[in-house]
Amino acid sequence: MEPVHTSIADKADLVLIAPATANIIGRLASGICDDILTCVLFATKAPVLIAPAMNEKMYKHKIVQEISKN
């Protein structure tokens, strides 16, 4: 039996994170893969869209901006 996160990742045509909190963006930028969402994101070959949802000051932080470039 295939693990759930890789099964979901393989079936995805697109992965959308909405709302994407500063927490999830920071975890992605740091390579932290410790829940179903981050496991799917790191396992998928599908495009990933991130829709940030946070205070403007938080959005302008360099980590958030860095991951937004990718």
Backbone hydrogen bonds, N-H to C=O, Kabsch-Sander energy under -0.5 kcal/mol:
donor,donor_aa,acceptor,acceptor_aa,energy
7,S,3,P,-2.1
8,I,4,V,-2.6
9,A,5,H,-2.2
10,D,6,T,-2.3
11,K,7,S,-1.3
12,A,8,I,-1.2
15,V,47,P,-2.6
17,I,49,L,-2.7
18,A,16,L,-0.7
20,A,51,A,-2.7
21,T,19,P,-0.8
25,I,21,T,-2.2
26,G,22,A,-2.5
27,R,23,N,-2.2
28,L,24,I,-2.3
29,A,25,I,-2.5
30,S,26,G,-1.5
31,G,27,R,-0.6
31,G,28,L,-1.1
32,I,27,R,-2.6
33,C,31,G,-0.5
39,C,35,D,-2.5
40,V,36,I,-2.4
41,L,37,L,-2.5
42,F,38,T,-2.2
43,A,39,C,-1.2
44,T,40,V,-1.8
45,K,9,A,-0.5
49,L,15,V,-3.1
51,A,17,I,-2.7
51,A,49,L,-0.5
53,A,20,A,-2.3
59,Y,55,N,-2.5
60,K,56,E,-1.8
61,H,58,M,-1.5
65,Q,61,H,-2.3
66,E,62,K,-2.3
67,I,63,I,-2.1
68,S,64,V,-1.7
69,K,65,Q,-1.1
70,N,66,E,-0.7
